[in-house]
Amino acid sequence: MKFYTQKRIYFPQSQDQKIIRLIVIASIVSLSAYLLVKISSPSGFLPYSDKMIRAAQIMEKAIVTIRAHCDSAGIPIDETNDPNRTGLIGSEISPIATTLGNLGAKRTTTNPNFAALVVQLLDETGISSGDTIAIGCSASFPALMIATMAAAQAMEIYPIIIISLGSSSYGATNPDFNLLHIYEVLVQKRILTIKPAAISVGGDKDVGRDFDPQIKEQLIQQIDSSGLPFIHEPDLEKNVARRMKLFEGNSSKSRIAAFVNIGGSYANIGTSELVLKVKPGLNKPNFIPPNSERGVLFEMATRNIPIVHLLYIKGLALKYGLPWDPIPLPEPGELGSFNLRLNHNIRFWVIAVIYLAMLMVLVVYGVKSNIRPTGR
């Protein structure tokens, strides 16, 4: 029977020292690369800027103002649907409710930090102080109207806003306290400083064909009394052309810097199913429907104007780390940061290439130094 003994492998002391030195250097390089990736990673957290805090504070003040107005004017707040008592959550069923809406989504948008998110989204478009943005807003998300206007004020940019009064469930669905009422209260209290550029009834074909005739007439009288331009055009192409003329004619510069779409009104998103490909948040669509199906959103896209799409709230909340349906509402800046999950950042790849190159240098150096075990 043969017996085998395991041969021990020994390293001369000088080679031991070289190996240890290389291991230490490789460890330092790896740790440095890891720290650089962590520091520069876009998947980390972005602290609130002063403008973001300011926007959230304006929105919080607006909510307090609307709540106080409802209490003083005897406008009921349904605390079952609106436990934070914002005054911005309406009923599920209403004479001006157009489609089904998600209650959790509507309540999520009343978080004042949504105004901070709008600042971040507008900042991503490259906008700067003094620029002009266009806003198309249905009554489905009154809180997002406030968030966007608050962001514009905090960023010192000029907003041109066109609103419509039709709303999905749980939006500004009270005919006696609709989106125009909310807007007027905030202007009277000097929370908002810019009046709407125009108003439409909203609803089917943007002219309220699905509304009770008496309710529709009530809305038209309200709009007439406001003295603001009234858009009442069922033809989509003509409606969009009218809105574009208002947006471009009121621009403080030669060009609109960004378009913010709030909700899903007929005139703003059009009738094409391509709108389903527009993701929540910042977009630069390269797919354009024909003129007969094209809303303002796509008309802006044909002019290479960045689109901030405020719809599909669940996606926005998840992407940016905002709480879903919070009770109570967070304080402005309470979360402290936004989660920016961006991919393929150039800094990551630069660090990765340098890291791999340095490791290759160490490997080549080890081979050329003949660092290998010798048996005896």
ZAMAR-593830 format. One line per 4 residues: for each residue x, y, z of N, C-alpha, C. Coordinates in steps of 0.02 Angstrom, whole numbers. Atoms other than C-alpha are relative to their C-alpha. Last residue first. Layout:
<nodes>
X:Y:Z:X:Y:Z:X:Y:Z | ...
</nodes>
This chain:
<nodes>
-63:32:-21:527:1097:-76:-16:-59:45 | 6:55:-47:396:1186:-175:68:-26:21 | -52:50:16:403:1359:-255:-4:-54:52 | -24:45:-52:252:1475:-257:53:-48:-25
34:64:3:236:1614:-385:28:-46:53 | 25:16:-67:282:1797:-396:-42:-63:-5 | -4:72:-12:381:1803:-556:-21:-18:71 | -44:9:-57:397:1993:-545:10:-73:18
-68:-17:20:326:2005:-721:50:-8:57 | -25:50:47:172:1910:-666:73:14:-19 | -12:62:-36:143:2019:-513:30:-54:-44 | -60:-9:-41:166:2179:-613:17:-64:37
-58:1:45:41:2118:-742:65:7:39 | -8:69:23:-86:2080:-606:62:-7:-44 | -26:39:-56:-60:2250:-522:12:-73:-21 | -70:-20:-11:-80:2340:-688:31:-41:55
-39:33:52:-239:2241:-722:74:17:6 | -7:70:-18:-308:2295:-554:41:-38:-52 | -49:3:-55:-272:2477:-597:11:-73:23 | -67:-12:28:-360:2459:-764:54:-6:53
-22:60:35:-512:2380:-682:70:8:-29 | -10:54:-49:-528:2524:-560:27:-63:-33 | -63:-15:-35:-504:2657:-694:17:-56:50 | -55:10:48:-639:2577:-802:68:12:34
-8:72:13:-760:2561:-655:59:-14:-46 | -31:31:-60:-732:2742:-599:13:-74:-12 | -69:-25:-3:-766:2807:-775:37:-33:59 | -39:37:49:-919:2694:-788:73:24:-1
-8:69:-21:-993:2758:-626:46:-37:-48 | -51:3:-52:-959:2939:-673:12:-72:24 | -67:0:29:-1051:2917:-837:54:-5:53 | -33:-64:-12:-1213:2867:-750:72:-3:-23
-52:-12:50:-1293:2715:-831:32:69:9 | -46:53:20:-1450:2718:-726:52:25:-48 | -21:-9:69:-1552:2844:-627:53:-53:-17 | -24:64:26:-1645:2801:-467:13:8:-75
-5:-8:71:-1655:2971:-383:29:-63:-31 | -35:58:26:-1719:2943:-207:1:5:-76 | 36:37:52:-1765:3113:-142:43:-57:-24 | -34:16:62:-1702:3182:23:-47:-34:-49
-71:-18:5:-1742:3256:192:33:-13:-66 | -35:60:23:-1904:3163:221:74:12:-11 | -6:48:-56:-1965:3309:326:37:-63:-20 | -69:23:-8:-1925:3435:190:9:-53:53
-44:-15:56:-2093:3522:212:72:-21:14 | -21:-70:1:-2183:3431:353:42:13:-62 | -68:-17:-22:-2260:3263:313:10:76:0 | -44:-24:54:-2450:3248:301:69:15:28
15:-67:25:-2530:3146:440:47:19:-57 | 42:-30:-52:-2570:3019:373:41:1:65 | -23:-12:-69:-2472:2981:215:-52:32:44 | 59:-14:-41:-2556:2905:60:19:13:73
66:10:30:-2397:2834:-16:-54:12:52 | 45:48:-32:-2236:2907:50:-67:-4:-35 | 50:-36:-39:-2116:2993:-72:-50:-50:29 | -3:14:-72:-1962:2893:-124:-48:41:42
-34:-53:-37:-1936:2970:-295:-4:-7:76 | -63:-19:31:-1972:2821:-406:39:50:43 | -50:54:-7:-2104:2746:-293:68:22:-26 | -15:8:-72:-2202:2909:-274:54:-54:10
-40:-58:-23:-2191:2948:-460:20:-9:73 | -67:3:30:-2248:2774:-510:44:56:23 | -35:55:-33:-2395:2777:-389:72:-6:-26 | -33:-24:-61:-2444:2948:-454:38:-54:36
-27:63:-26:-2483:2888:-630:41:13:64 | 54:48:1:-2502:3069:-692:32:-66:23 | 22:14:-68:-2393:3221:-678:-65:-40:-2 | 65:34:1:-2303:3220:-846:-19:-20:71
5:27:-67:-2161:3345:-855:-71:-26:8 | 66:12:-30:-2131:3367:-1041:8:-26:71 | 4:54:-50:-1974:3443:-1117:-69:-3:33 | 9:-28:-67:-2005:3556:-1269:-5:-58:50
-57:21:-41:-1935:3485:-1431:-1:32:69 | -44:-59:-4:-2065:3583:-1533:62:-14:43 | -22:-13:69:-2151:3421:-1584:46:60:-3 | -55:45:16:-2155:3379:-1397:26:11:-71
-60:-27:-30:-2261:3533:-1362:61:-43:-19 | -15:-60:39:-2390:3470:-1485:63:35:27 | -38:20:59:-2377:3301:-1400:16:59:-46 | -62:34:-21:-2428:3371:-1231:43:-18:-61
-52:-50:-10:-2553:3491:-1310:66:-32:19 | 14:-50:-51:-2655:3345:-1374:57:49:7 | -55:-29:-38:-2630:3253:-1539:-24:53:49 | 0:34:-65:-2761:3136:-1607:47:33:50
70:10:-22:-2812:3233:-1766:-5:-33:69 | 30:-62:-26:-2634:3297:-1786:-70:-11:29 | 23:-47:52:-2562:3122:-1804:-37:60:31 | 60:21:35:-2474:3043:-1654:-19:50:-54
50:-53:6:-2293:3086:-1609:-60:-27:-39 | 55:31:36:-2162:2964:-1545:-58:50:1 | -19:-1:71:-1997:3045:-1496:-52:-36:-42 | 26:51:45:-2060:3092:-1323:25:8:-72
-13:-33:64:-1945:3197:-1213:-23:-48:-54 | 1:36:64:-2008:3150:-1041:21:46:-57 | -29:-36:57:-1986:3203:-859:2:-44:-62 | -63:-36:-9:-2102:3127:-730:22:33:-64
6:-55:-49:-2231:2992:-757:67:33:11 | -10:20:-70:-2197:2893:-916:-10:58:48 | -32:-57:-34:-2270:2934:-1086:3:-16:75 | -72:12:0:-2305:2767:-1170:38:57:35
-13:50:-51:-2490:2777:-1124:75:-16:5 | -10:-35:-63:-2498:2938:-1224:15:-48:57 | -72:-11:-10:-2471:2833:-1379:14:36:66 | -23:46:-51:-2652:2777:-1360:75:8:13
-43:54:22:-2700:2934:-1457:22:-45:58 | 38:62:4:-2848:3038:-1400:42:-60:-21 | 25:22:64:-2768:3199:-1343:-36:-67:4 | -32:63:18:-2664:3220:-1184:-25:-27:-68
-71:5:-16:-2694:3404:-1151:33:-65:-23 | -40:-47:39:-2859:3438:-1239:75:-9:12 | 6:12:73:-2948:3282:-1176:48:45:-40 | 54:-33:37:-2891:3305:-995:6:-13:-76
8:31:66:-2782:3175:-911:-55:32:-40 | 62:36:13:-2709:3247:-752:-4:-24:-72 | 29:24:-62:-2574:3379:-737:-68:-32:-15 | 68:26:7:-2464:3409:-889:-23:-29:66
21:44:-55:-2313:3521:-863:-72:-21:-12 | 72:6:-7:-2234:3594:-1019:-16:-50:55 | 25:66:-19:-2056:3657:-1019:-76:2:2 | -56:41:-21:-1947:3803:-1079:-21:-71:19
19:34:-61:-2082:3890:-1182:57:-48:19 | 13:72:1:-1996:3995:-1314:-20:-25:69 | 21:22:66:-1975:4177:-1367:-21:-73:-1 | -57:9:45:-1973:4238:-1188:-26:-27:-67
-43:-57:-13:-2104:4308:-1070:63:-4:-42 | -68:16:-21:-2226:4184:-1148:41:63:9 | -12:-26:-67:-2405:4246:-1154:70:-13:25 | 11:-72:-2:-2423:4228:-1342:13:31:67
-56:-33:34:-2342:4057:-1343:-8:76:1 | -64:14:-33:-2459:3984:-1212:57:41:-32 | 0:-32:-65:-2614:4069:-1279:66:-10:36 | -4:-73:12:-2576:4020:-1459:2:38:65
-69:-15:18:-2539:3842:-1403:9:75:-13 | -42:3:-60:-2707:3836:-1315:73:17:-15 | 19:-57:-43:-2804:3893:-1467:45:3:62 | -28:-60:32:-2710:3770:-1579:-15:62:41
-72:0:-12:-2749:3628:-1458:32:63:-29 | -10:-12:-72:-2934:3670:-1461:74:6:16 | 13:-71:-11:-2935:3685:-1651:11:18:74 | -53:-39:33:-2851:3515:-1670:-10:75:13
-64:6:-34:-2965:3434:-1540:55:44:-31 | -47:26:49:-3131:3498:-1608:70:0:30 | -2:73:-1:-3244:3518:-1456:48:-31:-50 | -12:24:68:-3201:3703:-1430:5:-77:0
59:44:7:-3256:3803:-1279:1:-26:-72 | -10:45:57:-3102:3895:-1214:-59:-49:-2 | 38:62:-4:-3150:4041:-1102:12:-41:-63 | 16:29:66:-3031:4186:-1073:-31:-70:7
-57:34:31:-3042:4250:-893:-21:-29:-68 | -33:-46:47:-3171:4377:-835:60:-29:-36 | -71:-7:-18:-3212:4270:-684:35:51:-45 | -6:-48:-55:-3399:4300:-709:73:12:19
14:-67:27:-3392:4213:-878:9:54:54 | -58:-19:41:-3309:4062:-798:-10:70:-29 | -56:-12:-45:-3442:4052:-663:61:24:-39 | 12:-64:-32:-3580:4070:-792:57:19:48
-12:-51:51:-3504:3928:-893:-11:70:30 | -72:-7:9:-3494:3818:-738:16:56:-50 | -27:-30:-62:-3677:3848:-694:75:12:-7 | 16:-71:4:-3727:3813:-875:26:37:62
-44:-30:51:-3636:3647:-867:-12:75:-5 | -66:-6:-30:-3724:3604:-704:49:33:-49 | 4:-51:-51:-3894:3641:-781:68:12:33 | 3:-67:30:-3853:3543:-938:-2:57:51
69:-22:-1:-3799:3390:-836:-3:72:-27 | 26:-32:-60:-3621:3353:-887:-76:13:-7 | 24:51:-46:-3565:3224:-1016:-28:30:64 | 57:32:31:-3549:3353:-1155:-31:-54:44
48:24:-48:-3441:3456:-1039:-61:-34:-30 | 57:-46:-1:-3351:3556:-1173:-57:-27:43 | -20:-63:-32:-3177:3480:-1160:-56:51:1 | -20:-46:54:-3229:3342:-1283:19:70:26
-2:29:67:-3310:3254:-1134:11:54:-53 | 46:54:14:-3265:3339:-970:6:-24:-72 | -27:67:-8:-3178:3506:-965:-53:-53:-14 | 46:39:-42:-3270:3670:-939:29:-69:15
50:37:38:-3122:3768:-1005:-44:-39:48 | 37:53:-34:-3018:3904:-926:-45:-35:-51 | 65:18:29:-2887:4027:-988:-30:-57:40 | 2:-31:66:-2723:4113:-944:-66:-13:-34
0:44:59:-2750:4071:-762:-2:39:-65 | 66:25:17:-2704:4207:-635:4:-48:-60 | 16:-1:71:-2526:4223:-571:-70:-28:-12 | -7:-68:25:-2480:4269:-391:-19:8:-74
-19:1:70:-2531:4117:-292:-1:70:-28 | -43:59:0:-2529:4124:-103:25:-11:-71 | -68:-14:25:-2594:4301:-115:49:-58:11 | -42:2:-59:-2749:4264:-10:74:10:-16
24:-52:-46:-2858:4320:-155:43:3:63 | -21:-65:27:-2752:4216:-275:-21:56:47 | -73:-5:-9:-2769:4062:-165:28:64:-30 | -14:-9:-72:-2958:4084:-150:75:12:10
17:-69:-18:-2972:4109:-339:14:14:74 | -50:-45:27:-2880:3947:-375:-12:72:22 | -62:11:-37:-2990:3846:-260:54:49:-22 | 10:-28:-67:-3147:3921:-337:65:-6:41
-2:-72:7:-3079:3885:-511:-11:34:67 | -70:-21:6:-3042:3705:-462:6:76:-8 | -39:35:50:-3219:3673:-398:71:31:-6 | -68:-16:-21:-3303:3726:-238:48:-38:-46
3:-63:-36:-3488:3733:-282:68:19:31 | 17:-55:47:-3472:3602:-418:0:68:35 | 56:-38:-28:-3380:3490:-291:-17:58:-47 | 63:23:29:-3272:3369:-391:-61:37:26
41:-59:-16:-3101:3448:-362:-69:-11:-30 | -34:-62:15:-3022:3275:-365:-42:59:23 | -40:-23:-57:-3092:3123:-277:45:60:-15 | 22:9:-70:-3159:3044:-436:51:25:50
13:70:-17:-3097:3116:-601:-20:-4:74 | -46:35:-45:-3118:3301:-631:-17:-74:4 | 18:70:-7:-3194:3421:-757:52:-37:40 | 38:11:-61:-3155:3604:-721:-26:-71:8
67:23:19:-3017:3640:-845:-34:-26:63 | 33:51:-41:-2862:3744:-813:-66:-21:-30 | 69:6:24:-2740:3839:-923:-32:-58:38 | 41:58:-16:-2579:3893:-838:-70:6:-30
61:-15:38:-2438:4006:-895:-44:-62:7 | 46:53:22:-2303:3996:-763:-59:27:-39 | 66:-27:15:-2156:4119:-753:-46:-56:-25 | 16:7:70:-2000:4056:-665:-73:19:-11
3:-65:33:-1934:4117:-499:-5:-8:-76 | -55:0:49:-1888:3941:-441:4:66:-37 | -63:11:-35:-1993:3957:-282:60:4:-47 | -15:-59:-40:-2136:4035:-379:67:-8:36
-16:-55:45:-2133:3899:-511:19:63:39 | -67:12:26:-2126:3763:-379:22:57:-45 | -47:-13:-55:-2277:3836:-290:72:-9:-24 | -4:-73:-7:-2372:3841:-455:48:20:56
-35:-26:58:-2330:3659:-485:7:76:3 | -70:19:-3:-2376:3602:-310:40:31:-57 | -32:-41:-51:-2539:3700:-313:74:-15:3 | 1:-69:26:-2591:3620:-477:36:46:49
-57:-5:47:-2532:3454:-406:1:67:-35 | -62:-6:-38:-2648:3477:-257:60:6:-45 | -9:-69:-22:-2796:3511:-372:65:11:39 | -52:-4:-51:-2768:3340:-453:10:73:21
-8:65:-33:-2920:3291:-556:50:1:57 | 16:-6:-71:-2966:3471:-594:10:-65:39 | 70:17:-13:-2875:3466:-760:-12:8:75 | 22:30:-63:-2713:3560:-784:-74:-14:1
68:21:17:-2608:3611:-933:-27:-41:57 | 32:51:-43:-2456:3708:-877:-70:-13:-26 | 71:6:14:-2335:3807:-987:-28:-57:42 | 26:67:9:-2165:3857:-920:-75:5:-15
72:8:-1:-2072:4021:-942:-18:-73:-7 | 30:36:55:-1891:4059:-899:-76:-6:9 | 20:-45:53:-1837:4196:-779:-32:-34:-60 | 40:-57:-23:-1737:4082:-666:-16:47:-57
-34:-47:-44:-1671:3929:-757:-46:58:18 | 31:-65:-5:-1740:3772:-838:38:45:48 | -50:-52:14:-1623:3629:-876:-27:70:4 | 10:-23:68:-1763:3501:-889:53:51:-21
-28:50:46:-1695:3414:-733:-10:20:-73 | -73:-11:1:-1731:3573:-634:33:-48:-49 | -13:-58:43:-1913:3557:-682:74:14:-5 | 16:20:69:-1918:3381:-610:12:58:-49
-52:45:24:-1828:3436:-450:-12:-20:-73 | -61:-40:8:-1944:3584:-424:55:-44:-30 | 9:-36:63:-2092:3469:-455:60:46:-13 | -12:46:55:-2026:3354:-319:-7:36:-67
-73:7:5:-2017:3500:-197:18:-47:-57 | -23:-62:30:-2200:3537:-234:76:-1:-8 | 10:8:72:-2237:3354:-199:22:63:-37 | -64:16:32:-2158:3387:-30:-7:-18:-73
-34:-61:23:-2319:3472:23:66:-13:-35 | -63:-7:-37:-2403:3299:28:37:63:-25 | 7:-57:-46:-2573:3329:-51:60:8:46 | -23:-63:31:-2521:3219:-199:-8:60:46
-73:-2:3:-2534:3061:-93:26:67:-26 | -25:-21:-66:-2716:3098:-55:76:5:1 | 19:-70:-11:-2762:3094:-239:27:25:67 | -41:-43:43:-2663:2935:-269:-16:74:13
-68:-2:-29:-2744:2848:-120:46:45:-40 | 0:-42:-60:-2917:2896:-183:69:6:30 | -25:38:-57:-2888:2825:-357:7:45:61 | -66:-20:-25:-2996:2904:-490:19:-41:60
-19:26:-65:-3141:2846:-597:70:23:18 | -25:68:2:-3191:2959:-741:16:-23:71 | -2:25:69:-3285:3122:-773:19:-74:-4 | -49:54:0:-3340:3191:-605:-4:-35:-68
-56:-17:44:-3430:3355:-637:56:-51:3 | 23:-22:66:-3603:3302:-573:57:19:-48 | 16:-71:2:-3515:3208:-432:-26:18:-70 | 52:-12:50:-3473:3033:-374:-22:72:3
-10:48:55:-3311:2994:-284:-48:13:-57 | 39:62:-5:-3315:3151:-178:14:-46:-59 | 72:-3:10:-3181:3284:-168:-33:-68:6 | 25:66:18:-3008:3291:-94:-76:3:-5
-18:12:70:-2925:3462:-93:-22:-69:-24 | 49:-35:41:-3001:3529:69:11:-11:-75 | -32:-47:47:-2840:3476:153:-51:42:-37 | 40:-62:5:-2922:3396:304:34:53:-43
-47:-54:-15:-2785:3265:332:-33:69:-6 | -17:0:-72:-2919:3131:344:49:54:20 | -52:-51:-7:-2989:3177:171:21:6:74 | -40:-3:61:-3097:3031:114:61:45:8
-11:70:19:-3164:2991:288:44:-3:-62 | -61:24:-32:-3137:3171:343:11:-75:-10 | 14:70:-18:-3264:3232:215:63:-31:30 | -57:42:16:-3231:3419:218:-16:-70:25
-17:61:-38:-3391:3521:214:62:-35:-26 | -9:52:52:-3390:3698:143:21:-64:35 | 48:55:-9:-3458:3808:282:2:-52:-54 | 54:-6:49:-3369:3963:219:-52:-55:7
35:-63:-9:-3259:3980:374:-60:8:-46 | 30:-5:-66:-3210:3797:381:-41:64:8 | 55:48:-4:-3183:3783:195:-36:4:67 | 55:-26:40:-3079:3942:194:-60:-47:3
32:-54:-38:-2972:3880:338:-59:29:-38 | 34:30:-57:-2935:3716:248:-38:54:39 | 61:32:26:-2895:3809:87:-40:-31:56 | 46:-52:22:-2773:3923:178:-66:-29:-25
27:-31:-60:-2687:3781:271:-53:52:-18 | 46:49:-30:-2667:3690:106:-32:27:63 | 60:3:42:-2594:3845:24:-51:-49:29 | 39:-60:-16:-2471:3869:168:-65:1:-40
29:10:-66:-2411:3690:145:-44:59:20 | 56:47:6:-2390:3721:-40:-33:-13:67 | 55:-35:33:-2286:3876:-8:-61:-45:-7 | 30:-46:-49:-2180:3782:118:-58:38:-30
40:40:-46:-2150:3640:-6:-34:44:53 | 60:22:36:-2094:3765:-137:-46:-40:46 | 43:-58:10:-1973:3848:-15:-65:-20:-34 | 30:-15:-65:-1900:3681:37:-50:57:-6
46:55:-13:-1870:3636:-145:-37:10:67 | 59:-11:41:-1794:3805:-179:-53:-54:11 | 38:-55:-29:-1675:3788:-32:-65:12:-39 | -32:-65:8:-1619:3620:-99:-44:53:33
42:-54:22:-1682:3455:-28:42:64:-8 | 31:-42:-52:-1546:3325:-11:-43:55:-32 | -14:-70:13:-1520:3203:-156:-34:43:53 | 53:-46:-19:-1512:3022:-105:22:72:-10
0:-22:-69:-1415:2883:-186:-54:51:13 | 51:39:-36:-1452:2793:-347:-2:18:74 | 65:-32:8:-1358:2930:-440:-57:-38:33 | 53:41:28:-1196:2860:-366:-65:38:-6
24:-29:63:-1060:2990:-342:-60:-36:-29 | 5:-73:-4:-1020:2958:-159:-34:29:-62 | 52:-18:-49:-1058:2773:-162:-12:74:2 | 65:18:29:-959:2747:-323:-56:20:47
15:-48:53:-811:2844:-252:-67:-14:-32 | 20:-64:-31:-817:2743:-91:-18:52:-53 | 65:8:-32:-816:2578:-186:-25:66:29 | 50:2:53:-673:2633:-298:-70:-5:29
6:-68:28:-570:2685:-147:-53:2:-54 | 37:-41:-48:-605:2519:-60:-10:70:-27 | 69:23:-2:-552:2421:-214:-43:43:47 | 31:-20:63:-392:2524:-238:-74:-19:-1
9:-73:-3:-347:2506:-54:-35:25:-63 | 54:-14:-47:-378:2318:-61:-14:75:4 | 63:17:32:-273:2301:-218:-60:15:45 | 13:-50:51:-130:2396:-135:-68:-13:-34
17:-62:-34:-140:2286:21:-18:54:-51 | 67:8:-30:-144:2128:-84:-23:64:34 | 49:-4:54:3:2189:-188:-72:-7:26 | 2:-69:24:107:2225:-32:-53:8:-55
36:-40:-49:63:2057:43:-8:72:-23 | 70:18:4:116:1971:-117:-42:40:49 | 28:-28:61:280:2067:-125:-75:-15:-6 | 7:-72:-9:319:2031:58:-31:33:-61
54:-13:-47:288:1847:35:-14:74:7 | 61:7:39:401:1850:-119:-62:9:44 | 4:-59:43:543:1920:-14:-64:-3:-43 | 23:-59:-37:513:1792:124:-9:60:-45
-57:-38:-29:527:1647:6:-26:64:31 | -16:-61:36:361:1563:-13:62:30:32 | -30:-55:-38:336:1384:42:13:59:-46 | -25:-52:45:224:1250:-24:23:58:41
12:-69:-22:202:1094:80:30:49:-51 | -59:-43:4:195:927:-7:-18:70:21 | 13:-64:34:50:822:53:62:43:2 | -3:-57:-47:106:648:98:-8:64:-40
-18:-64:31:54:496:2:1:53:54 | 22:-57:-40:55:318:65:24:63:-34 | -40:-61:5:66:170:-49:-31:54:43 | 43:-60:0:0:0:0:44:62:0
</nodes>
